[in-house]
Structures are given as structure tokens and as C-alpha cells.
């Protein structure tokens, strides 16, 4: 019987969470195949039933995966102005929705973002029914998302420079 390191088990469990297990059908088999681990073993690690990886290592792996995913998502968003004319509307929407689809799983939060995706699909269906150009509509959406990301980054850097002790002293 193979012996798996804590790090390996943590990566496998984090990948399983990222894949949407237990809600997503087929996630367990896919991850078990990817990591070459028996399905039964991986399920037991996930449930904490037998030699589970330490929670802190799983959290660390999820943070690392989240950071990589966010970096890639921002890279895609930043590249869209130059690349959007080479890609189809469907390709751009699919890549962005794929990244957005993974975020709730990485954050281990309720998938509120997933609740928004059907609304976005409805909006895009309406755009097409109105005979608007989906490319132009999508470009304006991406431009707005980019502006919002820049605004938030600027806001975070401003808040990062505020010393909480100054706020306490000022209010006293």
C-alpha cells in the first residue's frame, strides 16, 4: 500500500474541493484519476475518516490555487483589449465564466457568484434578441470590469496606508 505525504494528500483534497466535490458529479473520479489515488481513499481523506491531510495544509493549497487562478483571471482581463478582436465572443465569455465558476470553490464560500451566472446568461440572451452586437456589448462589460478592478486595487492600496491606530487616536 503506497504511503502519501501530507502535502500530496492536501493537494488532492484541495483539487477535489476545487473540482466541486461533493456537489459536482464525476469530480471524485476525475481527481482520483489525475492524482492516481483510489476513489475510496480520496473520499476518506476528504471526509476526514482516514489519515486526512492537516486542515492548514489544505487551506494553504486552496490559497495557492486561488492566487494562481486570480492571477490568471486578471491576466486574461488585462489582455482582453488586445486579444478580443482575435477571439470570438463565445471564447471570451467562456474563458471568463470558467474562471468565475471556480472562485466560490476556492474561497470555500456559498456559491453566490454562481447565482449571478444565470442572470448574465439571461442578459446575453436579451442582448442577442435585441439584435445588439454581442461583441460590442461584451467589450463594454470587460472595460467596465477592468475599471472596477483598477478602482478596487487603488482603494485597497489607499486603505493599506492607513494606520488603524491613527483612527483610534483621532476618534478619542
Secondary structure per residue as TSV (DSSP state, phi and psi in degrees):
chain	resnum	aa	ss	phi	psi
A	1	X	-	360.0	127.6
A	2	X	-	-68.7	151.0
A	3	X	-	-106.7	126.9
A	4	X	-	-106.5	137.3
A	5	X	-	-71.6	161.6
A	6	X	H	-58.7	-42.4
A	7	X	H	-63.0	-43.7
A	8	X	H	-62.1	-46.7
A	9	X	H	-63.5	-38.4
A	10	X	H	-64.4	-42.4
A	11	X	H	-63.1	-42.5
A	12	X	H	-65.2	-43.3
A	13	X	H	-67.9	-40.8
A	14	X	H	-62.6	-42.4
A	15	X	H	-63.4	-36.7
A	16	X	H	-65.4	-41.9
A	17	X	H	-63.5	-44.6
A	18	X	H	-61.5	-34.9
A	19	X	T	-74.1	-8.6
A	20	X	T	98.1	9.4
A	21	X	T	-69.1	138.8
A	22	X	T	-94.1	-1.2
A	23	X	T	-74.9	-33.2
A	24	X	S	-90.4	120.8
A	25	X	T	-62.9	131.9
A	26	X	T	90.3	-9.2
A	27	X	H	-63.3	-41.8
A	28	X	H	-61.7	-46.5
A	29	X	H	-65.3	-42.4
A	30	X	H	-61.7	-47.4
A	31	X	H	-69.4	-40.4
A	32	X	H	-59.5	-42.6
A	33	X	H	-65.0	-42.8
A	34	X	H	-60.9	-42.6
A	35	X	H	-94.2	0.5
A	36	X	T	54.6	49.8
A	37	X	-	-123.6	139.1
A	38	X	-	-58.0	140.9
A	39	X	H	-55.1	-45.6
A	40	X	H	-58.7	-43.0
A	41	X	H	-64.5	-47.6
A	42	X	H	-62.5	-41.7
A	43	X	H	-61.3	-41.4
A	44	X	H	-67.1	-38.2
A	45	X	H	-60.6	-46.6
A	46	X	H	-59.9	-43.3
A	47	X	H	-79.2	-8.1
A	48	X	T	74.9	23.6
A	49	X	S	-86.5	-30.1
A	50	X	S	-148.5	114.2
A	51	X	S	47.1	51.4
A	52	X	-	-70.3	156.1
A	53	X	-	-69.5	153.2
A	54	X	-	-59.8	137.3
A	55	X	H	-56.3	-37.9
A	56	X	H	-64.7	-34.1
A	57	X	H	-70.9	-38.6
A	58	X	H	-63.5	-44.6
A	59	X	H	-61.2	-40.2
A	60	X	H	-63.2	-43.7
A	61	X	H	-62.7	-42.6
A	62	X	H	-63.6	-40.2
A	63	X	H	-62.3	-43.9
A	64	X	H	-62.2	-44.4
A	65	X	H	-64.3	-39.9
A	66	X	H	-62.6	-44.7
A	67	X	H	-61.0	-45.5
A	68	X	H	-61.5	-43.2
A	69	X	H	-65.5	-43.8
A	70	X	H	-63.3	-42.7
A	71	X	H	-59.1	-44.4
A	72	X	H	-66.4	-40.3
A	73	X	H	-62.7	-45.6
A	74	X	H	-66.4	-35.0
A	75	X	H	-62.0	-44.2
A	76	X	H	-63.0	-46.0
A	77	X	H	-62.5	-42.4
A	78	X	H	-66.6	-31.9
A	79	X	H	-82.4	-16.6
A	80	X	H	-56.9	-41.4
A	81	X	H	-56.1	-36.9
A	82	X	H	-82.9	-31.3
A	83	X	H	-97.0	-18.2
A	84	X	T	-61.4	-24.9
A	85	X	T	-77.5	-20.2
A	86	X	T	-86.8	-24.5
A	87	X	S	-102.8	153.8
A	88	X	-	-78.4	160.6
A	89	X	H	-55.0	-43.6
A	90	X	H	-61.8	-42.0
A	91	X	H	-63.8	-43.5
A	92	X	H	-64.8	-46.6
A	93	X	H	-63.7	-39.8
A	94	X	H	-65.4	-43.7
A	95	X	H	-64.9	-43.0
A	96	X	H	-66.8	-42.6
A	97	X	H	-68.1	-29.9
A	98	X	H	-63.8	-45.3
A	99	X	H	-64.4	-46.4
A	100	X	H	-63.0	-33.8
A	101	X	H	-62.5	-32.5
A	102	X	H	-83.1	-21.6
A	103	X	H	-57.9	-47.2
A	104	X	H	-59.9	-35.2
A	105	X	H	-69.6	-36.4
A	106	X	H	-70.9	-35.6
A	107	X	H	-81.9	-9.3
A	108	X	T	51.9	41.9
A	109	X	S	-110.5	165.8
A	110	X	-	-59.0	139.8
A	111	X	-	-76.5	60.8
A	112	X	H	-62.2	-33.0
A	113	X	H	-62.9	-35.5
A	114	X	H	-63.7	-29.2
A	115	X	H	-66.4	-24.7
A	116	X	H	-82.1	-29.6
A	117	X	H	-58.7	-42.1
A	118	X	H	-61.5	-34.6
A	119	X	H	-64.4	-41.8
A	120	X	H	-62.6	-42.7
A	121	X	H	-61.7	-40.5
A	122	X	H	-63.1	-40.9
A	123	X	H	-62.4	-43.9
A	124	X	H	-67.3	-35.1
A	125	X	H	-63.2	-41.3
A	126	X	H	-64.7	-40.3
A	127	X	H	-57.7	-46.2
A	128	X	H	-66.8	-38.2
A	129	X	H	-68.1	-28.1
A	130	X	T	-82.2	-0.9
A	131	X	T	64.6	26.9
A	132	X	-	-78.0	157.4
A	133	X	-	-76.7	111.5
A	134	X	H	-61.5	-31.7
A	135	X	H	-61.4	-47.8
A	136	X	H	-65.5	-41.1
A	137	X	H	-61.6	-46.5
A	138	X	H	-64.0	-41.0
A	139	X	H	-59.4	-42.8
A	140	X	H	-67.5	-35.8
A	141	X	H	-64.1	-44.5
A	142	X	H	-65.3	-41.4
A	143	X	H	-60.0	-42.8
A	144	X	H	-66.0	-42.1
A	145	X	H	-61.2	-40.2
A	146	X	H	-64.6	-44.6
A	147	X	H	-61.5	-41.3
A	148	X	H	-64.9	-41.7
A	149	X	H	-62.8	-41.3
A	150	X	H	-65.9	-40.7
A	151	X	H	-62.1	-43.7
A	152	X	H	-66.7	-39.7
A	153	X	H	-63.6	-41.5
A	154	X	H	-65.5	-43.0
A	155	X	H	-62.7	-41.9
A	156	X	H	-65.6	-38.8
A	157	X	H	-69.6	-33.3
A	158	X	H	-66.7	-45.8
A	159	X	H	-67.0	-30.5
A	160	X	H	-66.9	-24.2
A	161	X	T	-87.2	-3.1
A	162	X	-	-88.4	128.7
A	163	X	-	-87.3	118.4
A	164	X	H	-56.3	-29.4
A	165	X	H	-65.0	-33.5
A	166	X	H	-62.5	-39.5
A	167	X	H	-64.8	-40.8
A	168	X	H	-66.1	-44.9
A	169	X	H	-64.6	-40.3
A	170	X	H	-66.0	-32.4
A	171	X	H	-82.9	-13.4
A	172	X	-	-79.2	360.0
